[in-house]
Amino acid sequence: MVMVASYIVATDDFWKFDFLTTTSRQGGWSVLRMSLNGSFLTEDQFTCSICLDMFTNPSSTPCGHSFCMACITRYWEGCQVCQCPLCKKTFQNRPDLQINRTLREITDQFKSVKGGGSVKHNKGKKMGHKNNNFMAELKMKLPKPLPKNMEALTGTAQSQDSCHAHSFPGLHPHFPHTMSRSNSRRRFTLSGAASSKNVPLCEIHNRGISLYCKSDQMCICPECEIEDHNDHDTITVEAEWMKTKMMLRDSEQDIEDMISDRRRKIEEIRESVTEMEGAVERETSGSVCLLSALASAIERSQAELIEVMDNSRRSAENQADAMIHQLEAEIEELQRREAALSELAISEDHVHCVKTFPNLSTPPVTKDWSGVSLNTNLGTAAVYRPLAATMEKFQRDLQNILENGFLSPLLEARVAQTKPREKKMKEFALNVTLDSSTAHPRLILSGDLKSVWCTDRHHHVPDTPERFDKVVCVLGREAISHGKHYWEVEVNGKTDWDLGVVRQSVSRKGKIDYTPDNGFWFLSLRDKHKCAFRSEPCTEVEMKLQLHKIGIFVDYEKGEVSFYNVDAKVHIYTFYDIFTESLFPFFSPCTNKSGKNEMPLIITPVHME
């Protein structure tokens, strides 16, 4: 009867692997001890699964797996949650790893054995190889041989098993039966028993699945390899996983590249949206500028047409009156001659008739009216010709915009022409201050009379004829009766306001109709973006450009009131009219809308660039 047991003896500086072979000879017992010389130790057991090389300064994780200290440190570098590369167990706090000195010594000894000569063995046969330092050291550190008298170890089979289990902790009672299979594969994990907790078991043999059959492409246990995959190409699951892990890293890199491509596409789309917003602003300002110029030209031509036609009408009326008066005088003279001839015809004084007739028969001096006619030419051709030229230029500009957009040289040239005009306008800067005697009771003026804002309640102020009582506004002190004048008003943060000029004689009491006919020429903003030009009819434009500062330019002789976006350097609108009395700057901060429109209107100094 042969029984084989194994034990592992741990000392302070080494691990010893021994097999005890117990035999029964002639009724007696003898114990043979065979020291392992590496026949059951393979290089896989001393290989780091990260670098695929033998351990260098091995360290063990809390889950029981061992890796090179440098490899596992690099593997966890930059990770918020650490994870075991083999069993994937996660650690919320990074483990404080230390070098496994015992495993390092065993690995060093295994390296020396491997370097000193190869180990050859056959199943169940005697192993032959040259002794080396590793075996010598193992023999020196082995315990003394067991006594020949096995009485203390025997008695019954049950007591013998229990004795072995007691003498060699960790030895399974049925281990001898298991070891009797010569073809069984045994793998010892040096990182500890904890590593087997997460290893799945074979449903047939209830053994840990630790092998991978490359022929059948399936994971198996050692018993499956012996029974069904004996001649197949098998490797350890860890080795196959490392190969798969390399492919997995390639797949991860491909996914990361795809994610990066899509993130770049998102940035491109966002940049396109930003460019689109800029294009909308440019097109809005450009179209407002273009159409405002056309509207201004049409309004100016309309005013000129009305004036020319009115003058032509008055001239024709005067000419007709003169011609009629002259014709009536000649008719009156001819009627007198006709009456005298009638009297001669019935007269009996023949002598008188003979003497008078020659004078009466001679026609009076009159004008030849056959080629005379009233001049009906209205003189509008002189107005239509420049308007037609303006329309032709507008059509050319519009066609150019259709083909090239608002970034065409046309717009650039127009902007270049606008800059000197803006600089020239600033030369006519007017130091405008507010007139408190005209301010609505709800308005408050700053001490320097440069700012105005609206409150929720009325203040006790004298009700003078100059003061507005319904319209929340105030006028400037400076009267404009000739020349050119320019000033700027800061409107930043406001949702509603009115700015412009008014005639001195405008109505200041009760409800007012804000039209040029009633003496109001100003620009209005409502709800931050809606601009209204108080013309006839009122024109509203959705403004995309943010309005921070408004410039107002008045040319009294030309009858122009122009508005500009100072920051964007964009012309907004121009009124054309005929001024016959003094004008005053007009300011309305509008109601504060429960604090939403509480910011003031501020008259700012004009800075020359």
C-alpha positions in Angstrom: 0.0 0.0 0.0 1.4 3.4 -1.0 0.2 6.7 0.4 1.5 10.1 -0.7 1.2 13.2 1.3 2.6 16.7 0.8 3.4 19.4 3.2 4.8 22.9 3.1 7.1 23.9 5.8 7.5 27.7 6.3 10.6 29.1 7.9 11.7 32.7 8.3 13.7 32.7 5.1 12.4 29.9 2.8 9.5 27.7 1.8 10.0 23.9 1.5 7.9 21.6 -0.6 8.1 17.9 0.6 6.3 14.7 -0.4 6.0 11.9 2.2 5.7 8.5 0.7 4.5 5.9 3.1 4.8 2.2 2.2 3.9 -1.1 3.9 6.7 -3.7 3.8 6.5 -7.0 5.7 4.0 -5.8 8.1 6.1 -2.8 8.9 5.9 0.8 7.8 8.6 3.0 6.4 8.5 6.6 5.4 10.3 7.9 2.4 10.8 11.5 1.9 11.2 13.1 -1.6 12.1 16.7 -1.9 10.8 18.6 -4.8 13.5 19.7 -7.1 11.3 21.8 -9.4 9.5 18.9 -11.2 6.1 20.4 -10.1 7.2 24.0 -10.3 6.8 25.7 -13.7 7.9 29.1 -14.9 4.3 30.2 -15.2 4.0 30.2 -11.5 6.9 32.8 -11.3 5.7 34.9 -14.2 4.2 38.4 -13.8 0.9 38.5 -15.8 1.6 42.2 -16.8 5.1 42.1 -18.2 5.0 38.4 -19.0 8.5 38.0 -17.4 9.7 36.4 -14.2 8.9 38.3 -11.0 11.2 41.3 -10.1 10.5 42.5 -6.5 7.1 40.7 -6.4 4.2 42.1 -4.4 0.8 40.7 -3.7 -2.5 42.4 -3.8 -5.3 42.0 -1.2 -7.1 39.6 -3.6 -4.0 37.2 -3.5 -2.5 37.8 -7.0 1.2 38.7 -7.3 2.9 41.1 -9.8 6.1 42.9 -10.2 6.1 45.9 -7.9 7.0 48.3 -10.8 4.4 46.7 -13.1 1.5 46.9 -10.8 2.5 50.5 -9.8 2.6 51.6 -13.5 -0.7 49.7 -14.1 -2.5 51.7 -11.3 -0.8 55.0 -12.2 -3.5 57.7 -12.8 -6.4 55.4 -11.8 -9.0 56.7 -9.4 -10.2 53.2 -8.6 -7.6 50.4 -8.5 -8.5 47.1 -10.1 -6.7 43.7 -10.0 -5.5 42.9 -13.6 -6.5 39.2 -13.2 -9.6 38.9 -11.2 -10.8 42.5 -11.8 -11.5 43.0 -8.1 -11.7 46.7 -7.4 -10.2 48.7 -4.4 -11.7 52.0 -3.5 -8.5 53.0 -1.8 -5.2 52.2 -3.4 -3.5 49.3 -1.5 -0.3 50.0 0.2 1.8 47.3 -1.5 5.0 45.9 0.0 7.6 43.5 -1.6 6.8 39.9 -0.9 10.2 38.9 0.4 9.5 35.2 0.7 8.2 35.0 -2.9 11.1 37.0 -4.1 13.6 34.6 -2.5 11.8 31.6 -4.0 11.7 33.3 -7.4 15.5 34.0 -7.2 16.1 30.4 -6.3 13.9 29.2 -9.2 15.9 31.5 -11.5 19.2 29.9 -10.3 17.8 26.4 -10.8 16.5 27.2 -14.2 19.8 28.8 -15.1 21.9 25.8 -13.8 20.3 23.1 -15.8 17.0 21.8 -17.2 14.7 19.5 -15.3 13.6 16.4 -17.1 11.1 13.9 -15.8 8.8 11.2 -17.0 5.4 10.2 -15.6 5.9 8.0 -12.6 9.6 7.3 -13.5 12.7 8.2 -11.6 13.8 11.8 -12.1 17.5 12.2 -13.1 19.4 15.5 -13.1 22.4 17.0 -11.6 22.2 18.4 -8.1 22.3 22.1 -7.8 22.5 24.8 -5.2 18.7 25.1 -4.9 18.4 21.4 -4.0 21.3 21.5 -1.6 19.8 24.4 0.3 16.4 22.6 0.4 18.0 19.5 1.8 19.9 21.5 4.4 16.7 23.2 5.6 14.5 20.0 5.6 13.4 18.6 9.0 15.1 15.4 10.2 13.9 12.0 8.9 10.9 10.5 10.5 11.5 7.5 12.9 11.2 4.1 11.4 8.7 3.1 14.0 5.4 4.3 12.4 3.3 3.0 15.3 2.6 6.6 16.3 1.4 7.4 12.9 -0.7 4.3 12.3 -3.4 2.3 13.8 -6.3 2.6 11.4 -6.6 4.2 8.1 -8.8 6.9 9.6 -6.3 7.7 12.4 -3.5 7.7 9.8 -5.4 10.3 7.7 -6.2 12.4 10.7 -2.5 12.1 11.8 -1.3 13.4 8.5 -3.9 16.1 8.5 -2.7 17.1 12.0 1.0 16.9 11.2 0.7 18.7 7.9 -1.8 21.6 8.1 -3.7 22.2 4.9 -3.4 18.5 3.7 -6.6 17.2 2.3 -7.7 13.8 3.7 -8.1 12.3 0.3 -5.0 13.9 -1.2 -3.2 10.5 -1.7 -6.1 9.3 -3.8 -5.9 12.4 -5.9 -2.2 12.2 -6.4 -2.4 8.6 -7.6 -3.4 9.8 -11.1 -0.2 10.1 -13.0 -1.7 12.4 -15.7 -3.3 14.9 -13.4 -2.0 18.5 -13.7 -1.4 20.3 -10.5 -0.8 24.1 -10.4 0.3 25.9 -7.2 -0.5 29.6 -7.0 2.2 31.2 -4.9 0.2 34.4 -4.3 -2.0 32.6 -1.8 -5.3 30.8 -1.5 -7.3 34.0 -1.8 -6.8 33.9 -5.6 -9.0 30.9 -6.0 -12.1 32.6 -4.6 -13.0 34.2 -7.9 -12.1 31.2 -10.1 -15.2 29.6 -11.6 -15.6 25.8 -11.1 -16.2 23.2 -13.8 -19.8 22.0 -13.7 -18.7 18.4 -14.5 -15.6 17.9 -12.3 -16.1 20.7 -9.8 -12.5 21.8 -10.4 -11.3 25.4 -11.0 -11.3 26.4 -14.6 -7.7 27.4 -15.2 -6.9 26.2 -18.8 -7.9 27.3 -22.3 -8.2 24.9 -25.2 -7.1 26.8 -28.3 -8.3 23.9 -30.5 -11.9 24.0 -29.3 -11.7 27.7 -28.2 -13.1 27.0 -24.7 -12.1 27.3 -21.1 -11.6 23.9 -19.3 -10.4 22.5 -16.0 -7.4 20.1 -15.7 -9.7 17.1 -15.5 -11.4 18.2 -18.8 -7.9 18.4 -20.4 -7.1 14.8 -19.4 -10.4 13.4 -20.5 -11.4 15.3 -23.6 -8.5 17.6 -24.6 -5.5 15.4 -24.1 -3.9 16.0 -27.5 -5.2 19.6 -28.0 -3.2 22.8 -27.8 -3.9 24.2 -24.3 -2.5 27.1 -22.4 -3.4 28.7 -19.1 -6.4 31.0 -18.9 -4.1 33.8 -17.7 -1.8 33.4 -20.7 -4.8 33.5 -23.1 -6.2 36.4 -21.3 -2.9 38.3 -21.7 -3.1 37.8 -25.5 -6.8 38.7 -25.5 -5.9 41.7 -23.3 -3.5 43.0 -26.0 -6.3 42.8 -28.6 -8.7 44.4 -26.0 -6.3 47.3 -25.7 -6.3 47.7 -29.5 -10.1 47.6 -29.4 -10.1 50.2 -26.6 -7.8 52.4 -28.6 -10.1 52.1 -31.6 -13.0 53.1 -29.5 -11.1 56.0 -28.0 -10.2 57.1 -31.5 -13.8 57.0 -32.5 -14.8 59.0 -29.4 -12.1 61.5 -30.2 -13.3 61.8 -33.8 -16.9 62.5 -32.6 -15.7 65.0 -30.0 -13.8 66.8 -32.7 -17.0 66.8 -34.9 -18.9 68.3 -32.0 -16.3 71.0 -31.7 -16.6 71.6 -35.5 -20.4 71.9 -35.2 -20.1 74.3 -32.3 -17.6 76.4 -34.2 -20.0 76.3 -37.2 -22.8 77.6 -34.9 -20.5 80.4 -33.7 -19.6 81.3 -37.2 -23.3 81.2 -38.1 -24.1 83.6 -35.3 -21.4 85.9 -36.5 -22.7 85.6 -40.1 -26.2 86.5 -38.9 -24.9 89.5 -37.1 -22.9 90.6 -40.1 -25.8 90.0 -42.5 -28.2 91.8 -40.1 -26.0 94.9 -39.8 -25.2 94.8 -43.5 -28.8 94.5 -44.6 -29.9 97.2 -42.2 -27.2 99.4 -43.5 -28.1 98.7 -47.1 -31.8 98.9 -46.8 -31.6 101.9 -44.5 -29.6 103.7 -47.2 -32.2 102.8 -49.8 -35.1 103.8 -47.5 -33.3 107.1 -46.7 -32.7 107.8 -50.5 -36.4 107.1 -51.2 -37.6 109.3 -48.4 -35.3 112.1 -49.4 -36.4 111.7 -53.1 -40.0 111.7 -51.9 -39.5 114.9 -50.0 -37.8 116.5 -53.0 -40.5 115.3 -55.3 -43.2 116.8 -53.1 -41.3 120.1 -53.0 -40.6 120.2 -56.7 -44.2 119.3 -57.7 -45.5 121.9 -55.2 -43.3 124.6 -56.7 -44.2 123.5 -60.2 -47.9 123.7 -59.3 -47.5 127.2 -57.8 -45.6 128.4 -60.8 -48.2 127.0 -63.2 -50.9 128.7 -61.2 -49.1 132.0 -61.3 -48.5 131.7 -65.0 -52.1 130.8 -65.7 -53.3 133.8 -63.6 -51.1 136.2 -65.6 -52.2 134.8 -69.0 -55.8 134.9 -68.0 -55.5 138.4 -66.8 -53.9 139.5 -70.0 -56.5 137.7 -72.1 -59.3 139.2 -70.2 -57.9 142.7 -70.8 -57.7 142.1 -74.5 -61.2 140.7 -74.6 -62.4 143.8 -72.8 -60.8 146.1 -75.4 -62.2 144.0 -78.3 -65.7 144.2 -76.7 -65.4 148.0 -76.6 -64.5 148.1 -80.4 -67.4 145.7 -81.0 -69.8 148.0 -79.2 -68.6 151.1 -81.1 -69.0 149.4 -84.5 -72.5 148.4 -83.6 -73.4 152.0 -82.8 -71.9 153.2 -86.1 -74.0 150.6 -87.9 -77.2 152.2 -86.6 -76.1 155.8 -86.7 -77.7 158.3 -89.2 -74.8 160.7 -89.0 -73.1 159.6 -92.1 -70.3 162.2 -91.7 -69.5 161.0 -88.3 -69.6 157.4 -89.4 -67.2 158.1 -92.3 -64.7 159.9 -90.0 -64.8 157.3 -87.2 -64.9 154.0 -89.0 -61.2 154.0 -90.1 -60.0 154.1 -86.5 -62.5 151.5 -85.3 -61.8 149.2 -88.2 -58.1 149.0 -87.4 -57.6 145.9 -85.0 -56.2 146.8 -81.5 -52.6 145.8 -80.6 -53.0 142.3 -79.1 -50.8 139.2 -78.4 -50.7 136.3 -80.7 -52.0 133.5 -78.5 -51.9 130.7 -81.0 -48.5 129.3 -79.8 -49.0 130.1 -76.2 -49.8 127.3 -73.7 -49.4 126.6 -70.0 -46.2 124.9 -68.9 -47.3 121.6 -67.4 -43.8 120.2 -66.8 -43.6 119.3 -63.1 -39.8 119.3 -63.1 -39.6 115.9 -61.4 -37.1 114.4 -63.8 -34.3 116.1 -61.9 -35.4 114.1 -58.9 -36.1 110.8 -60.6 -32.7 110.7 -62.4 -30.6 110.5 -59.1 -33.2 108.2 -57.6 -32.9 105.9 -60.6 -29.1 105.9 -60.3 -29.5 105.0 -56.6 -31.8 102.1 -57.4 -29.4 100.8 -60.1 -26.5 101.0 -57.6 -28.8 99.2 -55.0 -29.5 96.4 -57.5 -25.8 96.0 -58.2 -25.0 95.9 -54.5 -27.8 93.4 -53.9 -26.6 91.2 -56.8 -23.1 91.4 -55.4 -24.4 90.3 -52.0 -26.3 87.4 -53.5 -23.1 86.2 -55.2 -20.5 87.0 -52.5 -22.3 87.6 -49.3 -21.5 90.5 -46.9 -17.8 89.7 -46.8 -17.4 90.9 -50.3 -15.1 93.8 -51.2 -18.2 95.9 -51.6 -19.0 95.8 -47.9 -15.3 96.2 -47.0 -15.1 99.3 -49.2 -18.3 100.6 -47.6 -17.0 100.1 -44.1 -13.8 101.8 -45.1 -15.8 104.7 -46.3 -17.9 104.8 -43.1 -14.9 105.1 -40.8 -13.7 108.5 -42.0 -17.4 109.7 -41.9 -17.6 108.6 -38.3 -14.4 110.3 -37.4 -15.6 113.4 -39.2 -18.9 113.3 -37.3 -17.1 113.2 -33.9 -15.6 116.6 -34.8 -19.0 118.1 -34.2 -19.3 116.7 -30.6 -21.9 118.6 -28.5 -21.6 118.7 -24.8 -25.3 117.8 -24.0 -26.7 118.2 -20.4 -30.2 117.4 -19.2 -32.8 120.1 -18.5 -34.4 119.3 -15.1 -37.4 121.7 -15.8 -38.6 119.3 -18.6 -38.2 116.0 -16.7 -41.2 113.8 -16.0 -42.0 113.6 -12.2 -40.9 109.9 -12.1 -37.4 110.7 -13.4 -34.2 111.3 -11.4 -31.3 113.2 -12.8 -27.7 112.8 -11.6 -25.9 115.8 -10.1 -23.8 116.4 -13.2 -27.0 116.3 -15.4 -25.5 113.5 -17.5 -27.6 110.5 -16.3 -31.3 109.8 -16.0 -33.3 106.8 -14.7 -36.9 106.1 -13.8 -38.4 105.3 -10.4 -41.7 103.7 -9.3 -43.2 106.9 -7.7 -43.8 110.5 -8.6 -41.7 113.2 -7.1 -43.0 116.6 -6.0 -41.8 119.0 -8.7 -43.4 122.2 -10.1 -45.9 121.6 -12.9 -44.4 124.0 -15.4 -45.5 124.3 -19.1 -42.1 122.9 -20.1 -42.5 119.7 -18.1 -43.8 116.4 -19.6 -46.5 115.0 -17.5 -47.4 111.8 -19.4 -44.3 110.8 -21.4 -41.4 109.5 -19.2 -38.8 111.7 -20.8 -36.5 114.7 -20.4 -34.9 117.1 -22.9 -31.4 118.5 -23.3 -30.6 122.1 -22.5 -28.7 122.7 -25.8 -30.9 124.1 -28.6 -30.0 123.1 -32.2 -30.9 125.8 -34.8 -28.1 125.4 -37.3 -25.0 123.4 -38.1 -23.9 119.8 -37.3 -23.9 118.3 -33.9 -23.1 114.8 -32.5 -23.4 113.2 -29.0 -23.3 109.6 -27.6 -25.5 107.9 -25.0 -24.7 104.7 -23.1 -27.7 102.3 -23.1 -25.9 99.2 -21.7 -28.1 96.9 -19.6 -31.4 98.5 -20.6 -34.4 96.7 -22.3 -36.3 99.8 -23.4 -35.4 103.4 -24.3 -36.1 106.3 -26.7 -33.4 108.6 -28.1 -33.4 111.4 -30.7 -34.5 115.1 -31.1 -37.8 117.0 -30.8 -39.1 120.3 -32.1 -39.2 123.1 -29.5 -42.9 123.5 -29.9 -43.9 119.9 -29.3 -46.9 119.2 -27.0 -45.7 118.2 -23.5 -49.0 117.5 -21.8 -51.2 114.5 -22.1 -50.9 111.7 -24.6 -48.5 112.3 -27.5 -48.2 110.8 -31.0 -44.5 110.3 -31.7 -44.2 111.1 -35.3 -42.0 113.4 -37.4 -45.2 115.4 -38.3 -45.7 116.1 -34.6 -42.0 117.1 -34.2 -40.4 113.8 -32.9 -37.5 112.2 -34.6 -36.1 109.4 -32.5 -35.2 105.7 -32.3 -36.8 103.3 -29.9 -35.7 99.9 -28.3 -38.2 97.5 -26.9 -37.5 94.1 -25.2 -33.7 94.4 -25.8 -33.8 93.6 -29.5 -36.8 95.2 -31.2 -35.8 98.6 -32.7 -38.5 101.0 -34.0 -38.0 104.0 -36.3 -40.7 106.5 -35.6 -41.4 107.2 -39.3 -44.7 107.1 -41.2 -45.5 104.3 -41.0 -43.5 103.0 -38.0 -40.7 100.6 -39.1 -39.6 97.8 -36.7 -36.4 95.8 -37.1 -35.1 92.9 -35.0 -31.6 93.8 -33.9 -29.1 91.0 -33.4 -26.1 93.2 -32.5 -26.0 94.1 -28.9 -26.5 97.9 -28.4 -24.2 99.4 -25.8 -23.8 103.0 -26.9 -25.8 105.0 -29.4 -24.5 107.9 -31.4 -26.9 110.7 -32.6 -25.8 113.0 -35.5 -27.9 116.1 -36.6 -27.3 118.1 -39.7 -29.7 120.9 -39.4 -29.3 122.4 -42.9 -29.7 119.1 -44.6 -32.6 118.0 -42.4 -30.9 114.8 -41.3 -31.1 112.9 -37.9 -28.9 109.8 -38.0 -28.3 107.0 -35.4 -25.2 104.8 -35.1 -24.2 101.7 -33.1 -20.9 103.2 -31.7 -19.2 99.9 -30.7 -20.0 98.1 -33.9 -19.5 101.2 -36.0 -22.7 100.5 -37.9 -25.2 103.0 -39.2 -28.7 102.2 -38.0 -31.1 104.7 -39.5 -31.5 108.3 -40.8 -34.5 110.6 -40.8 -34.8 113.2 -43.6 -37.0 116.3 -43.0 -37.1 120.1 -43.2 -36.4 121.8 -39.9 -38.0 125.3 -39.4 -37.4 125.8 -35.6 -35.0 124.8 -32.9 -34.4 121.2 -32.0 -33.6 119.7 -28.5 -32.0 116.3 -27.6 -34.6 113.9 -26.4 -34.1 111.2 -23.7 -36.5 108.6 -22.4 -35.3 105.7 -20.1 -38.9 104.3 -20.2 -40.4 102.7 -17.1 -38.2 100.5 -15.0 -40.4 97.4 -15.5 -40.1 96.3 -11.8 -36.4 96.5 -11.9 -35.7 94.9 -15.3 -35.1 98.3 -16.9 -33.6 100.2 -14.0 -30.3 101.0 -15.6 -29.8 104.7 -16.5 -29.2 106.5 -19.8 -25.8 108.1 -19.6 -24.5 110.9 -21.8 -20.9 110.0 -22.3 -17.9 112.0 -23.6 -17.1 111.6 -27.3 -13.7 110.1 -27.8 -11.8 110.9 -30.9 -10.0 107.8 -32.4 
